[in-house]
Each structure stands twice: as C-alpha cells, then as structure tokens.
C-alpha cells in the first residue's frame, strides 16, 4: 500500500501533462487557415451559442445556493422547472401575531400575509421580511423550519433510529457478555469502545462516565450530519455542519459542560493562578488572559468544524461545475475536463468521507480535553512534600 501511495504524485503529474498536451493539440487544431473562412465562421457561431448557454449557469450562485440556508428543499430542475419541497414558515409580525404557512406561498417573489423573501441585493437577502403599515420593511421573529433545520431533524431521527436499533440488539440478548455482535452492530460497538478507551477516559479522567453520554452523542451527531451532507439527493445534501450557527451551538454545549461543572481548582487557575501577586493584583493581567482562553475555546471549536466542512462542499461543487464551464472551450477540451472533473470529484468525495470522521473525532477529542482540564484536582503529592 505504501509503494502505491508513493506513485500517486507521479500519476497526477502524468495526468496533468497529458491534459496540457491535449489542450495544446486542441488549440492547434482549431487555429484558422487561409482557406477555411467558412469553417471558422461556423466554429465561431457554435462557440458563441455555447458561450451564451454557459452564461446561463451561475456557478457562484449554484455553489451558494447549496451552502446557504433556504425556505424550501430543492430536489432537481427538469426543463427549467424547479422541483422543490416547501417547508413550514413560522413568523411573528410587528403586531405580535404569529403566522404559519407553507414556503410555497413565497415562491417566485410572491407576497403572502404581508411577508415575502427579500430579493438579491436587499438588506436581508434570502430571508423572510414583513411590510409594515407605513411601507417600511422589517425583519420579523423567524422560527421557520428551513432546509438546515429540516436536515437536522431528519439526521437526528436517523441517528436515534440507528442507536435504538443497536440497543435493541443487546436487549434481545439480555445484555449478555457472551453475545458477540457482528456486521453493523459490531462496527458501532467498536467505534464506541475506541472513543471511550482512547479519547474520553484518558482525557476526562475518573469522572469520564459522567460525560461519556454527551461526548458520544456529540461525535455521532456530527458524524451523521457530515455524512448526510455528502449525499447529493434528498434527504441528504443539507449543509448542516457547514452552518456556523450549528457548530456554535455544539461548541457552546461543550463550554457549558466545562464551565458549569468545572471544579474549584479549575476556577482557581483562572481567577487566581499560581503566579506572582503583581501579575494578578492590582492589575488582573493573568486572570484576563485566562478568561480570554475561556472565550477562545468555543470559538476554536466553532470555526474548525464549520470551515472544514464548508470548504469540502465548496471544492466538490466547484469541481463538478468544471464540466459545464469547459463547454465553451471546445469538444475535446470539454471531454478531457469532464473526465478530469469526475475523477477529482470522486477523489474529493472519498476524502470528504474521511474528513467527516476526522472532524467529528477532533471535536470530541478537544471537548474531552477541555472537560478534563476543568476536572483536574490539586496535586496532593506537592502537599505531602
């Protein structure tokens, strides 16, 4: 396996050289000569038509449509007709009245019960806005079930179903220690044991059983959402962990466990650390630095997960769009770029499956370390000496 990996850079370099050679040959073959005016005009006409068709594809818009949240779940586009699943909109008007309706009422710029979706370039672009009696536009309290919210509900239901199914397997065997799970149940048990034995127990310490349910839930929740985000068809495809609001809530849950259940030694190290007195009184220099660390920990958890998942989705979509962008570059170039795009997209998709596991693993590991630091005890050995 190691020998094969060593040849990977050579294979990629060879592929790039072949690609450059084909492009150069394609350009040379399409250079006009003195006796081929009609052919050139025909090619120019065909190229202009292709360019016009290519202009209709908004690559940036396509990528952001997938990354951003929305009030409907787009399935496919057939002959210019968008097949979408409308979702539930729940908003509170300026008068204090709650409204619940389908997002289909707001499609194509329509207004319903005084609400509409802000157009491109507006202040609240893509969000539901209301029209006041004086004609001004305001942002109502919005508790709508958006695509990301629906994706979270679906993925959570899937995760609960999987965990209950695995638990049912043990229940049917009366939790016997002689029962040896195989297949999917065995894989889940192996994953749970590796997380608890390799991360949670060493990092948290003797209180690890108190925090294992949360840490295991966080891992499987993130891992499930990461994998479902890579599925291109419904009910997958929602960019849940690529949404900073989702990762922020996950990070705040960890920091809640750290700061609320932290022992007195943890807070002593923050508010009155073992440093010279002049560094903490009268100017609390070290306590301020320690408090800044308390704030920066959830920020690191939030951005790390959000940025990695968002970047992966963006790269895969950009590689897929190469197929359509290269249409205007000629038939040969389009074929080559299509093959190149498909190969790289498959490679990135496989890599993103690995990243989905790694990011869930890293989030759980960092959460375990932070919790373990909040549960450390005073070194009794120093007192004895």
C-alpha positions as a Python dict, from the first residue, in 0.01 Angstrom:
ca = {
    (1, 'X'): (0, 0, 0),
    (2, 'X'): (287, 238, 86),
    (3, 'X'): (451, 176, -252),
    (4, 'X'): (127, 259, -427),
    (5, 'X'): (92, 586, -237),
    (6, 'X'): (446, 683, -338),
    (7, 'X'): (347, 656, -704),
    (8, 'X'): (44, 885, -661),
    (9, 'X'): (233, 1214, -727),
    (10, 'X'): (382, 1066, -1046),
    (11, 'X'): (39, 957, -1165),
    (12, 'X'): (-105, 1303, -1103),
    (13, 'X'): (188, 1471, -1282),
    (14, 'X'): (144, 1238, -1579),
    (15, 'X'): (-228, 1315, -1588),
    (16, 'X'): (-158, 1690, -1586),
    (17, 'X'): (99, 1655, -1866),
    (18, 'X'): (-150, 1457, -2074),
    (19, 'X'): (-413, 1723, -2006),
    (20, 'X'): (-180, 2003, -2119),
    (21, 'X'): (-85, 1805, -2428),
    (22, 'X'): (-446, 1750, -2527),
    (23, 'X'): (-530, 2115, -2468),
    (24, 'X'): (-235, 2228, -2681),
    (25, 'X'): (-335, 1987, -2960),
    (26, 'X'): (-693, 2106, -2940),
    (27, 'X'): (-587, 2471, -2968),
    (28, 'X'): (-354, 2397, -3260),
    (29, 'X'): (-621, 2201, -3443),
    (30, 'X'): (-871, 2484, -3410),
    (31, 'X'): (-635, 2755, -3544),
    (32, 'X'): (-783, 2901, -3865),
    (33, 'X'): (-604, 2877, -4201),
    (34, 'X'): (-636, 3096, -4508),
    (35, 'X'): (-877, 2860, -4691),
    (36, 'X'): (-1113, 2781, -4408),
    (37, 'X'): (-1310, 3101, -4352),
    (38, 'X'): (-1645, 2923, -4360),
    (39, 'X'): (-1531, 2665, -4107),
    (40, 'X'): (-1402, 2938, -3876),
    (41, 'X'): (-1727, 3131, -3900),
    (42, 'X'): (-1921, 2813, -3822),
    (43, 'X'): (-1696, 2740, -3525),
    (44, 'X'): (-1730, 3099, -3401),
    (45, 'X'): (-2106, 3074, -3430),
    (46, 'X'): (-2109, 2747, -3240),
    (47, 'X'): (-1875, 2888, -2975),
    (48, 'X'): (-2095, 3194, -2927),
    (49, 'X'): (-2400, 2976, -2882),
    (50, 'X'): (-2219, 2762, -2630),
    (51, 'X'): (-2094, 3073, -2451),
    (52, 'X'): (-2449, 3205, -2428),
    (53, 'X'): (-2562, 2875, -2283),
    (54, 'X'): (-2271, 2874, -2040),
    (55, 'X'): (-2356, 3226, -1924),
    (56, 'X'): (-2690, 3095, -1803),
    (57, 'X'): (-2507, 2878, -1549),
    (58, 'X'): (-2428, 3092, -1248),
    (59, 'X'): (-2151, 2888, -1087),
    (60, 'X'): (-2115, 3114, -784),
    (61, 'X'): (-2491, 3122, -737),
    (62, 'X'): (-2508, 2744, -770),
    (63, 'X'): (-2246, 2694, -500),
    (64, 'X'): (-2402, 2945, -263),
    (65, 'X'): (-2749, 2800, -321),
    (66, 'X'): (-2619, 2474, -178),
    (67, 'X'): (-2414, 2628, 103),
    (68, 'X'): (-2671, 2883, 219),
    (69, 'X'): (-2991, 2802, 403),
    (70, 'X'): (-3330, 2827, 230),
    (71, 'X'): (-3702, 2803, 298),
    (72, 'X'): (-3752, 2513, 56),
    (73, 'X'): (-3565, 2193, -27),
    (74, 'X'): (-3457, 2187, -390),
    (75, 'X'): (-3462, 1838, -541),
    (76, 'X'): (-3392, 1883, -913),
    (77, 'X'): (-3456, 2104, -1215),
    (78, 'X'): (-3635, 1947, -1511),
    (79, 'X'): (-3681, 2153, -1831),
    (80, 'X'): (-3640, 2475, -1636),
    (81, 'X'): (-3896, 2369, -1375),
    (82, 'X'): (-3767, 2353, -1017),
    (83, 'X'): (-3885, 2053, -818),
    (84, 'X'): (-3880, 2160, -454),
    (85, 'X'): (-4023, 2051, -120),
    (86, 'X'): (-4188, 2350, 51),
    (87, 'X'): (-4114, 2386, 421),
    (88, 'X'): (-4304, 2536, 712),
    (89, 'X'): (-4264, 2910, 773),
    (90, 'X'): (-4337, 3038, 1125),
    (91, 'X'): (-4302, 3414, 1174),
    (92, 'X'): (-4423, 3678, 1417),
    (93, 'X'): (-4542, 4005, 1269),
    (94, 'X'): (-4478, 4352, 1407),
    (95, 'X'): (-4832, 4348, 1551),
    (96, 'X'): (-4744, 4044, 1764),
    (97, 'X'): (-4946, 3792, 1564),
    (98, 'X'): (-4795, 3456, 1471),
    (99, 'X'): (-4827, 3324, 1116),
    (100, 'X'): (-4766, 2967, 995),
    (101, 'X'): (-4779, 2882, 626),
    (102, 'X'): (-4603, 2689, 352),
    (103, 'X'): (-4299, 2843, 188),
    (104, 'X'): (-4465, 2772, -149),
    (105, 'X'): (-4670, 3089, -94),
    (106, 'X'): (-4347, 3293, -108),
    (107, 'X'): (-4200, 3129, -419),
    (108, 'X'): (-4108, 3341, -725),
    (109, 'X'): (-4118, 3667, -529),
    (110, 'X'): (-4481, 3635, -418),
    (111, 'X'): (-4614, 3805, -105),
    (112, 'X'): (-4832, 3623, 145),
    (113, 'X'): (-5000, 3774, 453),
    (114, 'X'): (-4766, 4071, 429),
    (115, 'X'): (-4449, 3861, 415),
    (116, 'X'): (-4206, 3796, 132),
    (117, 'X'): (-3848, 3681, 77),
    (118, 'X'): (-3602, 3967, 41),
    (119, 'X'): (-3461, 3980, -315),
    (120, 'X'): (-3095, 3967, -411),
    (121, 'X'): (-2905, 4277, -302),
    (122, 'X'): (-3158, 4369, -34),
    (123, 'X'): (-3070, 4422, 331),
    (124, 'X'): (-3194, 4081, 443),
    (125, 'X'): (-3128, 3893, 122),
    (126, 'X'): (-3290, 3549, 113),
    (127, 'X'): (-3471, 3599, 446),
    (128, 'X'): (-3839, 3648, 518),
    (129, 'X'): (-3928, 4015, 564),
    (130, 'X'): (-4251, 4184, 651),
    (131, 'X'): (-4413, 4504, 522),
    (132, 'X'): (-4527, 4750, 788),
    (133, 'X'): (-4831, 4974, 753),
    (134, 'X'): (-4609, 5272, 669),
    (135, 'X'): (-4446, 5082, 382),
    (136, 'X'): (-4118, 5008, 557),
    (137, 'X'): (-3963, 4663, 560),
    (138, 'X'): (-3876, 4488, 884),
    (139, 'X'): (-3733, 4153, 987),
    (140, 'X'): (-3991, 3952, 1187),
    (141, 'X'): (-3917, 3693, 1454),
    (142, 'X'): (-3848, 3392, 1235),
    (143, 'X'): (-3883, 3035, 1369),
    (144, 'X'): (-3927, 2874, 1029),
    (145, 'X'): (-3826, 2517, 951),
    (146, 'X'): (-3557, 2593, 694),
    (147, 'X'): (-3359, 2341, 491),
    (148, 'X'): (-3086, 2316, 753),
    (149, 'X'): (-3339, 2284, 1035),
    (150, 'X'): (-3523, 2010, 845),
    (151, 'X'): (-3191, 1840, 773),
    (152, 'X'): (-3103, 1846, 1144),
    (153, 'X'): (-3440, 1691, 1231),
    (154, 'X'): (-3405, 1419, 967),
    (155, 'X'): (-3046, 1338, 1061),
    (156, 'X'): (-3132, 1332, 1432),
    (157, 'X'): (-3423, 1096, 1364),
    (158, 'X'): (-3191, 874, 1161),
    (159, 'X'): (-2932, 874, 1441),
    (160, 'X'): (-3191, 790, 1707),
    (161, 'X'): (-3321, 505, 1489),
    (162, 'X'): (-2969, 364, 1448),
    (163, 'X'): (-2883, 386, 1818),
    (164, 'X'): (-3216, 234, 1927),
    (165, 'X'): (-3168, -45, 1674),
    (166, 'X'): (-2823, -124, 1813),
    (167, 'X'): (-2953, -105, 2172),
    (168, 'X'): (-3239, -339, 2075),
    (169, 'X'): (-2988, -598, 1958),
    (170, 'X'): (-2836, -614, 2307),
    (171, 'X'): (-3176, -601, 2475),
    (172, 'X'): (-3296, -906, 2283),
    (173, 'X'): (-2993, -1095, 2420),
    (174, 'X'): (-3048, -973, 2777),
    (175, 'X'): (-2722, -775, 2761),
    (176, 'X'): (-2523, -1097, 2780),
    (177, 'X'): (-2146, -1054, 2783),
    (178, 'X'): (-2124, -1367, 2570),
    (179, 'X'): (-2320, -1206, 2284),
    (180, 'X'): (-2076, -1119, 2007),
    (181, 'X'): (-2211, -854, 1769),
    (182, 'X'): (-2129, -873, 1401),
    (183, 'X'): (-2181, -653, 1099),
    (184, 'X'): (-2317, -305, 1158),
    (185, 'X'): (-2381, -357, 1531),
    (186, 'X'): (-2025, -478, 1576),
    (187, 'X'): (-1890, -173, 1389),
    (188, 'X'): (-2089, 64, 1614),
    (189, 'X'): (-1966, -114, 1928),
    (190, 'X'): (-1607, -100, 1806),
    (191, 'X'): (-1642, 272, 1737),
    (192, 'X'): (-1797, 343, 2078),
    (193, 'X'): (-1529, 143, 2261),
    (194, 'X'): (-1245, 310, 2071),
    (195, 'X'): (-1381, 657, 2150),
    (196, 'X'): (-1428, 580, 2518),
    (197, 'X'): (-1099, 394, 2567),
    (198, 'X'): (-876, 615, 2350),
    (199, 'X'): (-1024, 962, 2400),
    (200, 'X'): (-1284, 1006, 2672),
    (201, 'X'): (-1134, 803, 2957),
    (202, 'X'): (-772, 928, 2923),
    (203, 'X'): (-873, 1290, 2866),
    (204, 'X'): (-1153, 1337, 3120),
    (205, 'X'): (-1019, 1118, 3400),
    (206, 'X'): (-1205, 930, 3670),
    (207, 'X'): (-1534, 1115, 3602),
    (208, 'X'): (-1541, 1001, 3239),
    (209, 'X'): (-1868, 805, 3278),
    (210, 'X'): (-2043, 1128, 3372),
    (211, 'X'): (-1952, 1290, 3041),
    (212, 'X'): (-1947, 987, 2807),
    (213, 'X'): (-2315, 1018, 2703),
    (214, 'X'): (-2269, 1378, 2589),
    (215, 'X'): (-1934, 1321, 2417),
    (216, 'X'): (-2055, 1010, 2233),
    (217, 'X'): (-2373, 1192, 2131),
    (218, 'X'): (-2169, 1485, 2000),
    (219, 'X'): (-1947, 1253, 1796),
    (220, 'X'): (-2230, 1056, 1634),
    (221, 'X'): (-2439, 1369, 1577),
    (222, 'X'): (-2156, 1547, 1395),
    (223, 'X'): (-2050, 1233, 1207),
    (224, 'X'): (-2406, 1162, 1088),
    (225, 'X'): (-2463, 1520, 974),
    (226, 'X'): (-2126, 1527, 796),
    (227, 'X'): (-2205, 1208, 605),
    (228, 'X'): (-2561, 1311, 518),
    (229, 'X'): (-2428, 1641, 384),
    (230, 'X'): (-2232, 1446, 122),
    (231, 'X'): (-2540, 1263, -7),
    (232, 'X'): (-2649, 1460, -317),
    (233, 'X'): (-3017, 1360, -310),
    (234, 'X'): (-3299, 1405, -62),
    (235, 'X'): (-3295, 1358, 237),
    (236, 'X'): (-2922, 1432, 219),
    (237, 'X'): (-2741, 1736, 91),
    (238, 'X'): (-2821, 1981, 370),
    (239, 'X'): (-2516, 2180, 473),
    (240, 'X'): (-2586, 2144, 846),
    (241, 'X'): (-2236, 2124, 997),
    (242, 'X'): (-2122, 2376, 737),
    (243, 'X'): (-2354, 2627, 905),
    (244, 'X'): (-2177, 2830, 1170),
    (245, 'X'): (-2492, 2853, 1384),
    (246, 'X'): (-2498, 2473, 1425),
    (247, 'X'): (-2128, 2446, 1512),
    (248, 'X'): (-2161, 2741, 1751),
    (249, 'X'): (-2438, 2568, 1947),
    (250, 'X'): (-2229, 2249, 1963),
    (251, 'X'): (-1930, 2447, 2092),
    (252, 'X'): (-2144, 2630, 2350),
    (253, 'X'): (-2277, 2296, 2475),
    (254, 'X'): (-1920, 2183, 2537),
    (255, 'X'): (-1826, 2506, 2710),
    (256, 'X'): (-2140, 2481, 2924),
    (257, 'X'): (-2022, 2140, 3044),
    (258, 'X'): (-1673, 2280, 3103),
    (259, 'X'): (-1758, 2598, 3292),
    (260, 'X'): (-2071, 2496, 3480),
    (261, 'X'): (-1937, 2163, 3607),
    (262, 'X'): (-1577, 2275, 3647),
    (263, 'X'): (-1440, 2225, 3999),
    (264, 'X'): (-1286, 2489, 4224),
    (265, 'X'): (-933, 2409, 4110),
    (266, 'X'): (-1034, 2496, 3754),
    (267, 'X'): (-1174, 2835, 3856),
    (268, 'X'): (-882, 2899, 4087),
    (269, 'X'): (-644, 2857, 3793),
    (270, 'X'): (-847, 3117, 3603),
    (271, 'X'): (-926, 3378, 3868),
    (272, 'X'): (-624, 3338, 4098),
    (273, 'X'): (-350, 3141, 3916),
    (274, 'X'): (-21, 3038, 4076),
    (275, 'X'): (184, 3334, 3952),
    (276, 'X'): (349, 3628, 4130),
    (277, 'X'): (96, 3853, 4303),
    (278, 'X'): (187, 4159, 4096),
    (279, 'X'): (64, 3973, 3783),
    (280, 'X'): (-288, 3937, 3925),
    (281, 'X'): (-324, 4230, 4164),
    (282, 'X'): (-391, 4524, 4145),
    (283, 'X'): (-399, 4478, 3767),
    (284, 'X'): (-553, 4136, 3692),
    (285, 'X'): (-326, 4060, 3398),
    (286, 'X'): (-321, 3680, 3421),
    (287, 'X'): (-692, 3642, 3509),
    (288, 'X'): (-780, 3845, 3199),
    (289, 'X'): (-559, 3622, 2984),
    (290, 'X'): (-715, 3309, 3136),
    (291, 'X'): (-1068, 3444, 3078),
    (292, 'X'): (-974, 3517, 2718),
    (293, 'X'): (-879, 3149, 2690),
    (294, 'X'): (-1223, 3052, 2818),
    (295, 'X'): (-1381, 3259, 2539),
    (296, 'X'): (-1143, 3143, 2266),
    (297, 'X'): (-1206, 2771, 2322),
    (298, 'X'): (-1564, 2767, 2187),
    (299, 'X'): (-1452, 2994, 1902),
    (300, 'X'): (-1186, 2738, 1803),
    (301, 'X'): (-1438, 2452, 1817),
    (302, 'X'): (-1688, 2651, 1611),
    (303, 'X'): (-1461, 2767, 1332),
    (304, 'X'): (-1264, 2442, 1298),
    (305, 'X'): (-1570, 2229, 1222),
    (306, 'X'): (-1754, 2495, 1020),
    (307, 'X'): (-1460, 2589, 796),
    (308, 'X'): (-1353, 2234, 713),
    (309, 'X'): (-1700, 2113, 618),
    (310, 'X'): (-1781, 2432, 425),
    (311, 'X'): (-1454, 2412, 230),
    (312, 'X'): (-1515, 2049, 138),
    (313, 'X'): (-1863, 2119, -1),
    (314, 'X'): (-1735, 2418, -196),
    (315, 'X'): (-1447, 2227, -358),
    (316, 'X'): (-1670, 1937, -467),
    (317, 'X'): (-1927, 2172, -620),
    (318, 'X'): (-1657, 2377, -795),
    (319, 'X'): (-1504, 2062, -948),
    (320, 'X'): (-1846, 1948, -1066),
    (321, 'X'): (-1908, 2284, -1232),
    (322, 'X'): (-1591, 2241, -1440),
    (323, 'X'): (-1793, 2011, -1667),
    (324, 'X'): (-2028, 2295, -1762),
    (325, 'X'): (-1770, 2574, -1763),
    (326, 'X'): (-1549, 2391, -2015),
    (327, 'X'): (-1831, 2356, -2270),
    (328, 'X'): (-1725, 2678, -2441),
    (329, 'X'): (-1365, 2555, -2475),
    (330, 'X'): (-1434, 2303, -2748),
    (331, 'X'): (-1548, 1943, -2763),
    (332, 'X'): (-1208, 1788, -2694),
    (333, 'X'): (-1139, 2018, -2403),
    (334, 'X'): (-1483, 1955, -2260),
    (335, 'X'): (-1435, 1577, -2275),
    (336, 'X'): (-1095, 1598, -2108),
    (337, 'X'): (-1218, 1836, -1837),
    (338, 'X'): (-1524, 1619, -1778),
    (339, 'X'): (-1306, 1314, -1716),
    (340, 'X'): (-1070, 1522, -1503),
    (341, 'X'): (-1362, 1671, -1307),
    (342, 'X'): (-1528, 1335, -1243),
    (343, 'X'): (-1204, 1175, -1122),
    (344, 'X'): (-1119, 1463, -891),
    (345, 'X'): (-1479, 1484, -765),
    (346, 'X'): (-1479, 1114, -677),
    (347, 'X'): (-1140, 1153, -508),
    (348, 'X'): (-1262, 1456, -310),
    (349, 'X'): (-1583, 1277, -215),
    (350, 'X'): (-1388, 984, -74),
    (351, 'X'): (-1158, 1229, 103),
    (352, 'X'): (-1458, 1412, 248),
    (353, 'X'): (-1587, 1086, 394),
    (354, 'X'): (-1258, 1061, 581),
    (355, 'X'): (-1281, 1430, 678),
    (356, 'X'): (-1635, 1369, 809),
    (357, 'X'): (-1495, 1118, 1057),
    (358, 'X'): (-1183, 1320, 1140),
    (359, 'X'): (-1377, 1638, 1221),
    (360, 'X'): (-1620, 1451, 1447),
    (361, 'X'): (-1321, 1282, 1612),
    (362, 'X'): (-1132, 1609, 1662),
    (363, 'X'): (-1437, 1787, 1807),
    (364, 'X'): (-1491, 1501, 2054),
    (365, 'X'): (-1123, 1490, 2143),
    (366, 'X'): (-1097, 1865, 2207),
    (367, 'X'): (-1419, 1861, 2407),
    (368, 'X'): (-1283, 1576, 2619),
    (369, 'X'): (-957, 1762, 2678),
    (370, 'X'): (-1138, 2083, 2778),
    (371, 'X'): (-1366, 1893, 3015),
    (372, 'X'): (-1068, 1706, 3160),
    (373, 'X'): (-891, 2035, 3231),
    (374, 'X'): (-1196, 2158, 3421),
    (375, 'X'): (-1198, 1844, 3640),
    (376, 'X'): (-834, 1834, 3742),
    (377, 'X'): (-759, 1806, 4111),
    (378, 'X'): (-497, 1969, 4329),
    (379, 'X'): (-175, 1769, 4332),
    (380, 'X'): (-173, 1602, 4669),
    (381, 'X'): (186, 1497, 4616),
    (382, 'X'): (305, 1857, 4646),
    (383, 'X'): (126, 1893, 4978),
    (384, 'X'): (300, 1588, 5121),
    (385, 'X'): (640, 1727, 5038),
}
